[in-house]
Amino acid sequence: MKQWDKHLFSKFALRDVIFLGFCATFIVVSRAGLRLHLNIPGHAMFFTMFFLILASGCVPKMWAATIVGFVAGCLLVLLGLGKEGPLMVLKLILPGFIVDCCCLVYPRIAVSSIACAVVGVIGSASRFLTITVTDMLAGIEWTIIMEHALITSLLGMAFGGLGALMVPPIIRRLEAHKLLHRE
């Protein structure tokens, strides 16, 4: 066995890596498209949780959603599409990590509407941490930080849960047409 075969990504087939790249790209494109001033905090979590859970449902390997979050976060930082700067990577890795951890507990999350909604809400709740850290680094007063983090996180949780509800019909359709390659 060669040294590079022990690498984390050696377990992923080329089609899996390409699909994860597409999911990360779609997160970036949806965030760029949603830079419209909708004045609704948390609306970006709709597509973020959708693509993270879709990635873990279509590529049922450990770290699939985390990889998507990492790649999307790096792309957003490189393109300058976030006021958080390098914390944008953390903002997308945390929900991906939560999705992966939940998939360890219940591997068929992507086909259950209730499980998807719960994972979408829990994954979106991770925004509370990143919002708090960003606001603290900006030197904002503690009560304002808590209000901002709470309101944005609650709305993000609602949008994340709704976005996650779109995944099960798509996964079931892909499975019915035998388009998902399961090992």
TILUMKE-505692 format. One line per 10 residues: for each residue x, y, z of N, C-alpha, C, O, CB. Coordinates in Angstrom, 3 decimals, decimal comma. Glycine has a CB too. Layout:
BEGIN
X:Y:Z:X:Y:Z:X:Y:Z:X:Y:Z:X:Y:Z  ...
//
This chain:
BEGIN
0,846:-1,181:0,000:0,000:0,000:0,000:0,890:1,241:0,000:1,780:1,379:0,839:-0,962:0,000:1,224  0,646:2,113:-0,922:1,453:3,314:-1,041:1,048:4,327:0,026:-0,049:4,261:0,580:1,314:3,921:-2,445  1,933:5,243:0,295:1,714:6,217:1,363:0,476:7,081:1,113:-0,285:7,335:2,047:2,938:7,105:1,512  0,260:7,533:-0,108:-0,853:8,437:-0,363:-2,198:7,707:-0,362:-3,238:8,366:-0,354:-0,650:9,143:-1,690  -2,214:6,376:-0,370:-3,473:5,641:-0,290:-4,090:5,705:1,102:-5,275:5,417:1,271:-3,256:4,195:-0,686  -3,296:6,079:2,095:-3,795:6,174:3,461:-4,463:7,520:3,720:-4,935:7,782:4,827:-2,661:5,955:4,451  -4,501:8,335:2,741:-5,052:9,681:2,854:-6,559:9,622:3,112:-7,218:8,655:2,730:-4,757:10,493:1,578  -7,093:10,634:3,745:-8,514:10,718:4,086:-9,416:10,543:2,872:-10,463:9,903:2,967:-8,810:12,045:4,748  -9,021:11,104:1,733:-9,884:11,106:0,564:-9,723:9,865:-0,302:-10,389:9,759:-1,332:-9,616:12,322:-0,255  -8,869:8,928:0,074:-8,677:7,750:-0,765:-9,900:6,845:-0,767:-10,020:5,988:-1,642:-7,465:6,973:-0,301
-10,797:7,008:0,174:-12,021:6,202:0,239:-13,124:6,734:-0,681:-14,134:6,062:-0,890:-12,532:6,154:1,670  -12,936:7,920:-1,221:-13,943:8,541:-2,068:-13,669:8,215:-3,532:-12,541:8,339:-4,009:-13,973:10,064:-1,850  -14,720:7,796:-4,236:-14,600:7,591:-5,680:-14,610:8,962:-6,358:-15,001:9,964:-5,759:-15,761:6,678:-6,229  -14,175:8,985:-7,608:-14,117:10,251:-8,340:-15,500:10,884:-8,445:-15,631:12,099:-8,292:-13,529:10,035:-9,740  -16,535:10,084:-8,703:-17,895:10,630:-8,812:-18,346:11,258:-7,491:-19,088:12,241:-7,485:-18,883:9,525:-9,233  -17,885:10,673:-6,355:-18,229:11,237:-5,052:-17,564:12,595:-4,839:-18,201:13,534:-4,362:-17,823:10,275:-3,937  -16,310:12,696:-5,185:-15,579:13,953:-5,029:-16,171:15,035:-5,926:-16,297:16,189:-5,519:-14,088:13,754:-5,350  -16,531:14,657:-7,140:-17,144:15,623:-8,060:-18,488:16,093:-7,516:-18,799:17,282:-7,576:-17,324:15,003:-9,465  -19,289:15,165:-6,984:-20,590:15,553:-6,435:-20,421:16,461:-5,222:-21,157:17,437:-5,075:-21,404:14,308:-6,053  -19,465:16,152:-4,354:-19,220:17,014:-3,191:-18,770:18,404:-3,629:-19,150:19,408:-3,027:-18,163:16,385:-2,265
-17,960:18,449:-4,680:-17,540:19,742:-5,227:-18,709:20,537:-5,781:-18,781:21,754:-5,613:-16,506:19,537:-6,314  -19,627:19,837:-6,444:-20,822:20,522:-6,957:-21,663:21,070:-5,808:-22,145:22,200:-5,883:-21,668:19,564:-7,825  -21,844:20,288:-4,749:-22,632:20,765:-3,607:-21,984:22,000:-2,980:-22,675:22,959:-2,638:-22,783:19,650:-2,550  -20,664:21,975:-2,831:-19,966:23,141:-2,274:-20,126:24,354:-3,190:-20,341:25,473:-2,725:-18,467:22,827:-2,066  -20,019:24,117:-4,492:-20,174:25,211:-5,447:-21,588:25,785:-5,400:-21,765:27,000:-5,489:-19,847:24,730:-6,866  -22,584:24,933:-5,264:-23,961:25,419:-5,200:-24,227:26,199:-3,919:-25,039:27,124:-3,917:-24,933:24,255:-5,305  -23,548:25,837:-2,826:-23,675:26,643:-1,605:-23,120:28,048:-1,857:-23,726:29,044:-1,464:-22,929:25,964:-0,412  -21,976:28,113:-2,509:-21,355:29,411:-2,810:-22,240:30,225:-3,749:-22,451:31,418:-3,527:-19,955:29,214:-3,438  -22,755:29,586:-4,795:-23,605:30,281:-5,766:-24,891:30,764:-5,100:-25,336:31,882:-5,358:-23,937:29,356:-6,960  -25,493:29,933:-4,243:-26,733:30,357:-3,586:-26,470:31,513:-2,619:-27,289:32,425:-2,511:-27,376:29,173:-2,835
-25,344:31,484:-1,922:-25,019:32,598:-1,022:-24,727:33,875:-1,804:-25,093:34,969:-1,376:-23,815:32,239:-0,140  -24,067:33,730:-2,953:-23,805:34,912:-3,786:-25,117:35,459:-4,338:-25,303:36,674:-4,403:-22,833:34,565:-4,948  -26,010:34,585:-4,727:-27,310:35,020:-5,242:-28,206:35,602:-4,163:-29,045:36,459:-4,438:-28,013:33,867:-5,905  -28,025:35,133:-2,930:-28,848:35,619:-1,819:-28,252:36,824:-1,124:-28,697:37,202:-0,040:-29,054:34,525:-0,817  -27,249:37,429:-1,738:-26,692:38,652:-1,166:-27,644:39,827:-1,375:-27,349:40,960:-0,995:-25,320:38,961:-1,789  -28,774:39,538:-1,978:-29,803:40,564:-2,089:-30,191:40,983:-0,680:-30,137:40,170:0,243:-31,048:40,050:-2,896  -30,562:42,175:-0,511:-30,907:42,660:0,815:-32,359:42,323:1,127:-33,256:43,155:0,988:-30,666:44,177:0,920  -32,568:41,063:1,559:-33,912:40,611:1,895:-34,327:41,043:3,297:-35,507:40,984:3,645:-33,997:39,103:1,776  -33,356:41,478:4,101:-33,595:41,876:5,484:-34,242:40,769:6,302:-35,031:41,046:7,206:-34,462:43,110:5,523  -33,918:39,517:5,994:-34,372:38,372:6,758:-33,126:37,633:7,234:-32,457:36,978:6,434:-35,315:37,440:5,908
-32,804:37,726:8,517:-31,603:37,034:8,997:-31,754:35,518:8,879:-32,836:34,979:9,115:-31,310:37,421:10,456  -30,691:34,846:8,521:-30,679:33,395:8,495:-31,179:32,742:7,235:-31,225:31,513:7,166:-31,457:32,907:9,590  -31,562:33,521:6,220:-32,156:32,922:5,020:-31,153:32,088:4,223:-31,557:31,222:3,447:-32,731:34,009:4,131  -29,876:32,329:4,397:-28,860:31,564:3,664:-28,777:30,117:4,152:-28,259:29,260:3,437:-27,492:32,236:3,803  -29,278:29,832:5,354:-29,226:28,465:5,876:-30,170:27,530:5,122:-30,026:26,311:5,208:-29,571:28,458:7,362  -31,121:28,077:4,395:-32,051:27,243:3,619:-31,276:26,365:2,640:-31,407:25,142:2,667:-33,077:28,126:2,857  -30,474:26,980:1,780:-29,720:26,217:0,789:-28,483:25,556:1,389:-28,049:24,507:0,914:-29,313:27,119:-0,357  -27,918:26,158:2,420:-26,745:25,561:3,048:-27,079:24,193:3,626:-26,387:23,214:3,344:-26,198:26,479:4,144  -28,131:24,119:4,429:-28,498:22,826:5,023:-29,007:21,862:3,955:-28,785:20,655:4,053:-29,570:23,018:6,113  -29,679:22,383:2,949:-30,140:21,516:1,863:-28,960:20,805:1,204:-28,982:19,584:1,052:-30,923:22,332:0,815
-27,941:21,549:0,815:-26,817:20,945:0,107:-25,928:20,102:1,024:-25,345:19,118:0,568:-25,988:22,025:-0,553  -25,811:20,462:2,299:-25,019:19,643:3,218:-25,669:18,280:3,443:-24,989:17,254:3,420:-24,841:20,366:4,558  -26,971:18,269:3,658:-27,661:16,996:3,888:-27,765:16,206:2,589:-27,662:14,979:2,605:-29,068:17,236:4,481  -27,965:16,888:1,466:-27,986:16,197:0,173:-26,641:15,529:-0,099:-26,594:14,405:-0,598:-28,331:17,181:-0,963  -25,555:16,214:0,227:-24,218:15,638:0,027:-24,036:14,387:0,867:-23,513:13,385:0,380:-23,130:16,662:0,372  -24,463:14,434:2,126:-24,287:13,249:2,970:-25,251:12,140:2,588:-24,970:10,970:2,847:-24,475:13,610:4,435  -26,376:12,475:1,980:-27,315:11,452:1,528:-26,879:10,776:0,243:-27,107:9,581:0,059:-28,672:12,055:1,336  -26,262:11,523:-0,635:-25,818:10,963:-1,917:-24,430:10,337:-1,828:-24,114:9,425:-2,592:-25,821:12,043:-2,984  -23,615:10,807:-0,923:-22,275:10,249:-0,721:-22,217:9,796:0,743:-21,739:10,537:1,601:-21,122:11,313:-1,063  -22,700:8,590:1,027:-22,805:8,148:2,428:-21,464:7,703:3,020:-21,299:6,550:3,417:-23,800:7,008:2,532
-20,536:8,617:3,069:-19,235:8,353:3,671:-18,989:9,391:4,762:-19,478:10,520:4,701:-18,095:8,383:2,599  -18,218:8,973:5,758:-17,909:9,882:6,855:-17,153:11,098:6,332:-16,283:10,976:5,471:-17,087:9,164:7,942  -17,488:12,251:6,852:-16,885:13,547:6,552:-17,365:14,150:5,236:-16,818:15,171:4,819:-15,395:13,411:6,518  -18,348:13,578:4,568:-18,819:14,137:3,294:-19,356:15,561:3,479:-18,963:16,468:2,746:-19,914:13,234:2,687  -20,245:15,761:4,446:-20,820:17,092:4,659:-19,776:18,072:5,199:-19,804:19,255:4,862:-22,010:17,007:5,626  -18,868:17,589:6,025:-17,808:18,451:6,559:-16,895:18,927:5,439:-16,477:20,084:5,424:-16,988:17,707:7,633  -16,586:18,037:4,502:-15,753:18,418:3,359:-16,460:19,470:2,515:-15,838:20,435:2,071:-15,409:17,185:2,499  -17,757:19,285:2,294:-18,524:20,267:1,529:-18,501:21,614:2,243:-18,295:22,648:1,607:-19,982:19,788:1,323  -18,710:21,610:3,555:-18,670:22,856:4,320:-17,313:23,525:4,268:-17,221:24,747:4,144:-19,044:22,596:5,752  -16,251:22,722:4,363:-14,895:23,276:4,308:-14,599:23,898:2,948:-14,089:25,015:2,868:-13,866:22,190:4,617
-14,919:23,173:1,880:-14,639:23,683:0,528:-15,467:24,938:0,250:-14,953:25,921:-0,284:-14,939:22,596:-0,541  -16,753:24,898:0,616:-17,608:26,070:0,394:-17,113:27,260:1,211:-17,087:28,386:0,715:-19,073:25,750:0,756  -16,722:27,016:2,460:-16,204:28,099:3,300:-14,939:28,711:2,725:-14,789:29,933:2,707:-15,932:27,589:4,701  -14,028:27,866:2,255:-12,785:28,371:1,646:-13,084:29,190:0,393:-12,482:30,241:0,174:-11,841:27,201:1,295  -14,016:28,705:-0,426:-14,380:29,454:-1,636:-15,009:30,796:-1,283:-14,709:31,805:-1,919:-15,349:28,634:-2,505  -15,875:30,818:-0,278:-16,502:32,076:0,122:-15,476:33,068:0,656:-15,575:34,267:0,399:-17,573:31,820:1,176  -14,493:32,569:1,399:-13,435:33,459:1,901:-12,603:33,990:0,741:-12,302:35,183:0,685:-12,526:32,719:2,918  -12,230:33,107:-0,186:-11,414:33,533:-1,318:-12,139:34,529:-2,212:-11,514:35,419:-2,789:-10,993:32,333:-2,132  -13,464:34,382:-2,330:-14,244:35,297:-3,168:-14,693:36,545:-2,409:-15,237:37,473:-3,008:-15,457:34,578:-3,726  -14,470:36,569:-1,107:-14,851:37,729:-0,307:-16,349:37,863:-0,127:-16,867:38,977:-0,048:-14,317:38,974:-0,935
-17,053:36,745:-0,059:-18,509:36,772:0,047:-18,983:36,553:1,476:-19,851:35,714:1,718:-19,117:35,723:-0,858  -18,440:37,274:2,397:-18,885:37,165:3,776:-18,162:38,167:4,634:-16,969:38,407:4,450:-18,669:35,759:4,310  -18,874:38,754:5,568:-18,256:39,761:6,422:-17,423:39,135:7,532:-16,687:39,837:8,225:-19,317:40,657:7,021  -17,534:37,805:7,710:-16,820:37,132:8,785:-15,359:36,863:8,468:-14,577:36,587:9,378:-17,497:35,848:9,107  -14,975:36,935:7,216:-13,599:36,638:6,823:-13,302:35,160:7,005:-14,106:34,314:6,616:-12,609:37,482:7,635  -12,156:34,842:7,592:-11,789:33,435:7,768:-12,750:32,645:8,657:-12,779:31,416:8,590:-10,413:33,352:8,344  -13,532:33,329:9,482:-14,520:32,628:10,302:-15,642:32,033:9,447:-16,420:31,211:9,930:-15,109:33,581:11,344  -15,727:32,447:8,174:-16,727:31,887:7,269:-16,503:30,383:7,095:-17,461:29,629:6,930:-16,680:32,601:5,900  -15,257:29,952:7,132:-14,956:28,523:7,009:-15,558:27,779:8,201:-16,187:26,735:8,030:-13,413:28,279:6,926  -15,367:28,311:9,395:-15,936:27,697:10,593:-17,459:27,702:10,542:-18,110:26,762:10,997:-15,450:28,427:11,847
-18,010:28,759:9,989:-19,458:28,906:9,897:-20,090:27,812:9,034:-21,262:27,484:9,218:-19,806:30,274:9,333  -19,337:27,253:8,110:-19,863:26,181:7,267:-19,354:24,803:7,663:-20,007:23,802:7,369:-19,513:26,447:5,833  -18,210:24,731:8,319:-17,719:23,429:8,775:-18,582:22,894:9,919:-18,882:21,701:9,950:-16,249:23,535:9,223  -18,983:23,748:10,855:-19,758:23,290:12,001:-21,070:22,608:11,600:-21,339:21,511:12,089:-20,052:24,456:12,911  -21,900:23,206:10,732:-23,116:22,486:10,327:-22,804:21,179:9,599:-23,506:20,184:9,776:-23,974:23,372:9,433  -21,758:21,182:8,787:-21,369:19,951:8,093:-20,940:18,867:9,068:-21,280:17,697:8,893:-20,243:20,232:7,110  -20,192:19,256:10,096:-19,764:18,309:11,112:-20,961:17,760:11,878:-21,006:16,572:12,197:-18,776:18,967:12,072  -21,927:18,618:12,172:-23,134:18,170:12,873:-23,915:17,187:12,015:-24,410:16,181:12,522:-24,024:19,370:13,249  -24,032:17,466:10,722:-24,717:16,537:9,818:-24,004:15,190:9,809:-24,654:14,146:9,868:-24,787:17,116:8,386  -22,674:15,202:9,735:-21,913:13,948:9,733:-22,078:13,184:11,041:-22,221:11,961:11,025:-20,436:14,228:9,485
-22,060:13,881:12,165:-22,252:13,214:13,456:-23,652:12,614:13,577:-23,816:11,520:14,116:-22,009:14,200:14,602  -24,640:13,316:13,085:-26,007:12,785:13,116:-26,146:11,579:12,191:-26,919:10,665:12,477:-27,017:13,876:12,714  -25,407:11,569:11,093:-25,432:10,418:10,190:-24,779:9,195:10,813:-25,099:8,068:10,434:-24,738:10,760:8,885  -23,879:9,394:11,753:-23,309:8,262:12,491:-24,372:7,598:13,353:-24,408:6,374:13,479:-22,128:8,721:13,365  -25,241:8,421:13,951:-26,290:7,898:14,822:-27,394:7,242:13,999:-27,857:6,149:14,328:-26,872:9,020:15,696  -27,812:7,910:12,935:-28,899:7,403:12,088:-28,499:7,601:10,632:-28,696:8,687:10,086:-30,261:8,129:12,403  -27,932:6,557:9,978:-27,379:6,716:8,631:-28,390:7,072:7,538:-28,000:7,604:6,498:-26,696:5,469:8,249  -29,674:6,793:7,748:-30,672:7,048:6,708:-31,408:8,368:6,934:-32,597:8,475:6,635:-31,674:5,902:6,652  -30,714:9,355:7,453:-31,313:10,664:7,714:-31,913:11,260:6,444:-32,991:11,854:6,477:-30,270:11,620:8,301  -31,224:11,103:5,349:-31,605:11,787:4,112:-32,929:11,302:3,528:-33,467:11,957:2,635:-30,523:11,613:3,090
-33,471:10,185:3,995:-34,753:9,713:3,462:-35,897:9,923:4,444:-37,045:9,624:4,118:-34,658:8,242:3,099  -35,613:10,421:5,616:-36,639:10,663:6,626:-36,878:12,167:6,768:-35,960:12,925:7,080:-36,228:10,042:7,989  -38,108:12,581:6,538:-38,427:14,013:6,622:-38,229:14,561:8,027:-37,700:15,658:8,203:-39,860:14,259:6,179  -38,652:13,801:9,016:-38,524:14,261:10,404:-37,044:14,365:10,787:-36,614:15,358:11,374:-39,271:13,296:11,375  -36,274:13,330:10,447:-34,842:13,355:10,773:-34,135:14,495:10,048:-33,269:15,154:10,623:-34,183:12,014:10,410  -34,499:14,730:8,788:-33,890:15,834:8,039:-34,205:17,180:8,680:-33,328:18,034:8,812:-34,374:15,824:6,588  -35,455:17,361:9,077:-35,834:18,630:9,699:-35,084:18,838:11,011:-34,615:19,941:11,294:-37,350:18,676:9,944  -34,970:17,779:11,810:-34,263:17,892:13,088:-32,782:18,213:12,860:-32,222:19,084:13,526:-34,408:16,587:13,903  -32,156:17,508:11,920:-30,741:17,759:11,628:-30,556:19,157:11,050:-29,575:19,829:11,367:-30,192:16,701:10,649  -31,482:19,602:10,210:-31,407:20,956:9,657:-31,484:22,017:10,739:-30,767:23,017:10,689:-32,519:21,173:8,653
-32,355:21,800:11,718:-32,493:22,752:12,825:-31,251:22,730:13,709:-30,736:23,783:14,084:-33,747:22,434:13,664  -30,768:21,532:14,042:-29,583:21,423:14,904:-28,349:21,992:14,203:-27,565:22,718:14,813:-29,336:19,949:15,301  -28,182:21,664:12,933:-27,034:22,189:12,181:-27,064:23,697:12,066:-26,026:24,354:12,144:-26,991:21,582:10,798  -28,240:24,241:11,882:-28,370:25,697:11,773:-28,155:26,390:13,110:-27,769:27,558:13,148:-29,737:26,062:11,223  -28,400:25,682:14,201:-28,194:26,260:15,532:-26,720:26,563:15,788:-26,395:27,362:16,666:-28,724:25,311:16,611  -25,835:25,937:15,033:-24,404:26,187:15,216:-24,036:27,630:14,845:-22,951:28,100:15,187:-23,582:25,200:14,370  -24,914:28,314:14,163:-24,653:29,715:13,818:-24,540:30,586:15,062:-23,861:31,613:15,045:-25,755:30,251:12,909  -25,206:30,177:16,143:-25,149:30,953:17,382:-23,703:31,171:17,802:-23,322:32,278:18,183:-25,932:30,245:18,506  -22,896:30,113:17,732:-21,490:30,200:18,125:-20,709:31,145:17,214:-19,971:32,005:17,694:-20,852:28,814:18,106  -20,867:30,987:15,916:-20,082:31,811:14,994:-20,513:33,280:15,037:-19,679:34,177:14,910:-20,213:31,274:13,567
-21,793:33,521:15,213:-22,271:34,910:15,329:-21,725:35,546:16,602:-21,291:36,698:16,591:-23,823:34,964:15,325  -21,748:34,796:17,692:-21,237:35,310:18,961:-19,751:35,643:18,864:-19,321:36,706:19,312:-21,474:34,295:20,079  -18,973:34,741:18,283:-17,535:34,972:18,149:-17,262:36,187:17,258:-16,431:37,031:17,593:-16,841:33,722:17,574  -17,960:36,272:16,131:-17,760:37,397:15,209:-18,095:38,724:15,872:-17,345:39,692:15,745:-18,612:37,215:13,952  -19,218:38,773:16,578:-19,617:40,012:17,240:-18,677:40,376:18,392:-18,408:41,555:18,621:-21,044:39,887:17,757  -18,175:39,372:19,116:-17,220:39,654:20,198:-15,931:40,225:19,634:-15,360:41,154:20,206:-16,922:38,378:21,012  -15,469:39,678:18,518:-14,250:40,193:17,898:-14,440:41,616:17,372:-13,485:42,385:17,269:-13,812:39,274:16,761  -15,683:41,952:17,043:-15,969:43,302:16,568:-16,110:44,295:17,723:-16,183:45,503:17,497:-17,238:43,300:15,728  -16,150:43,791:18,961:-16,219:44,669:20,125:-17,620:45,160:20,442:-17,782:46,239:21,012:-15,331:45,840:19,917  -18,621:44,394:20,087:-20,012:44,781:20,350:-20,363:44,446:21,800:-19,813:43,512:22,383:-20,991:44,060:19,365
-21,273:45,213:22,364:-21,709:45,001:23,745:-22,392:43,644:23,887:-23,071:43,176:22,972:-22,663:46,128:24,192  -22,196:43,011:25,068:-22,628:41,629:25,281:-24,145:41,433:25,102:-24,555:40,427:24,523:-22,221:41,184:26,672  -24,979:42,351:25,574:-26,427:42,174:25,436:-26,859:42,242:23,971:-27,759:41,516:23,546:-27,172:43,238:26,252  -26,224:43,100:23,223:-26,533:43,198:21,794:-26,063:41,944:21,071:-26,736:41,463:20,158:-25,875:44,454:21,175  -24,917:41,413:21,472:-24,427:40,163:20,871:-25,437:39,043:21,086:-25,768:38,311:20,153:-23,054:39,767:21,468  -25,924:38,913:22,309:-26,867:37,831:22,618:-28,183:37,997:21,853:-28,723:37,022:21,329:-27,143:37,785:24,128  -28,692:39,209:21,787:-29,930:39,440:21,033:-29,736:39,131:19,554:-30,567:38,464:18,938:-30,404:40,891:21,208  -28,648:39,613:18,995:-28,363:39,391:17,580:-28,189:37,898:17,292:-28,758:37,373:16,334:-27,102:40,168:17,157  -27,398:37,219:18,128:-27,147:35,790:17,919:-28,425:34,975:18,080:-28,661:34,039:17,317:-26,080:35,285:18,898  -29,240:35,319:19,053:-30,474:34,567:19,298:-31,467:34,733:18,160:-32,014:33,746:17,667:-31,114:35,010:20,607
-31,705:35,963:17,738:-32,673:36,207:16,662:-32,199:35,584:15,353:-32,971:34,911:14,669:-32,901:37,718:16,474  -30,950:35,803:15,007:-30,422:35,266:13,750:-30,384:33,744:13,776:-30,686:33,095:12,774:-29,019:35,819:13,478  -30,013:33,174:14,916:-29,962:31,710:15,013:-31,353:31,094:14,921:-31,536:30,083:14,244:-29,293:31,286:16,323  -32,324:31,683:15,588:-33,688:31,135:15,536:-34,255:31,178:14,118:-34,870:30,214:13,664:-34,610:31,910:16,489  -34,052:32,285:13,429:-34,531:32,361:12,055:-33,735:31,425:11,144:-34,295:30,815:10,233:-34,444:33,801:11,542  -32,433:31,316:11,390:-31,612:30,377:10,631:-32,045:28,941:10,854:-32,027:28,135:9,924:-30,154:30,536:11,004  -32,437:28,611:12,083:-32,923:27,266:12,389:-34,212:26,971:11,630:-34,399:25,860:11,134:-33,149:27,106:13,899  -35,094:27,949:11,538:-36,330:27,752:10,781:-36,032:27,532:9,298:-36,577:26,618:8,679:-37,266:28,958:10,960  -35,173:28,365:8,739:-34,820:28,208:7,325:-34,045:26,915:7,080:-34,261:26,248:6,069:-33,995:29,407:6,850  -33,146:26,557:7,995:-32,386:25,319:7,850:-33,285:24,092:7,889:-33,097:23,154:7,115:-31,336:25,220:8,939
-34,254:24,098:8,783:-35,208:22,986:8,849:-36,042:22,881:7,588:-36,298:21,779:7,101:-36,119:23,144:10,050  -36,470:24,016:7,053:-37,257:23,998:5,809:-36,418:23,537:4,619:-36,896:22,783:3,772:-37,835:25,392:5,525  -35,179:23,988:4,558:-34,297:23,561:3,472:-34,013:22,070:3,538:-33,938:21,397:2,511:-32,989:24,337:3,515  -33,858:21,560:4,750:-33,588:20,134:4,926:-34,782:19,277:4,509:-34,605:18,136:4,081:-33,224:19,844:6,379  -35,979:19,809:4,628:-37,178:19,051:4,232:-37,250:18,785:2,728:-38,010:17,923:2,289:-38,423:19,798:4,665  -36,471:19,512:1,944:-36,463:19,287:0,495:-35,618:18,080:0,106:-35,742:17,591:-1,017:-35,948:20,523:-0,223  -34,766:17,587:0,997:-33,834:16,517:0,653:-34,510:15,148:0,483:-34,244:14,487:-0,521:-32,771:16,421:1,713  -35,368:14,683:1,405:-35,901:13,318:1,278:-36,601:13,001:-0,045:-36,375:11,920:-0,588:-36,853:13,073:2,380  -37,440:13,888:-0,589:-38,049:13,532:-1,876:-37,022:13,362:-2,997:-37,186:12,513:-3,873:-39,055:14,590:-2,275  -35,976:14,164:-2,962:-34,940:14,063:-3,995:-34,171:12,760:-3,851:-33,922:12,077:-4,844:-33,975:15,259:-3,917
-33,788:12,404:-2,619:-33,048:11,156:-2,392:-33,910:9,952:-2,766:-33,426:9,019:-3,407:-32,592:11,051:-0,915  -35,178:9,965:-2,372:-36,065:8,845:-2,734:-36,204:8,711:-4,245:-36,234:7,601:-4,776:-37,451:9,033:-2,101  -36,289:9,824:-4,922:-36,398:9,804:-6,384:-35,132:9,264:-7,029:-35,198:8,471:-7,968:-36,693:11,203:-6,915  -33,979:9,692:-6,528:-32,709:9,198:-7,043:-32,554:7,696:-6,789:-32,060:6,967:-7,649:-31,547:9,963:-6,406  -32,978:7,235:-5,602:-32,912:5,803:-5,293:-33,875:5,005:-6,161:-33,542:3,905:-6,602:-33,222:5,560:-3,815  -35,068:5,548:-6,411:-36,054:4,838:-7,233:-35,558:4,643:-8,657:-35,862:3,632:-9,291:-37,378:5,597:-7,248  -34,803:5,597:-9,155:-34,263:5,496:-10,517:-32,867:4,879:-10,542:-32,206:4,852:-11,580:-34,224:6,873:-11,164  -32,425:4,382:-9,377:-31,111:3,722:-9,250:-29,951:4,610:-9,710:-29,026:4,149:-10,379:-31,103:2,429:-10,055  -30,020:5,879:-9,341:-28,968:6,823:-9,706:-27,926:7,004:-8,605:-26,880:7,614:-8,825:-29,577:8,157:-10,047  -28,220:6,470:-7,420:-27,246:6,532:-6,339:-26,479:5,225:-6,303:-27,066:4,143:-6,318:-27,933:6,812:-4,974
-25,178:5,335:-6,256:-24,316:4,137:-6,238:-23,952:3,840:-4,796:-23,124:4,526:-4,196:-23,021:4,337:-7,113  -24,572:2,821:-4,254:-24,286:2,417:-2,866:-23,379:1,202:-2,893:-23,568:0,277:-3,682:-25,605:2,105:-2,074  -22,373:1,225:-1,998:-21,479:0,072:-1,906:-21,943:-0,867:-0,854:-21,315:-1,902:-0,629:-20,063:0,497:-1,622
//
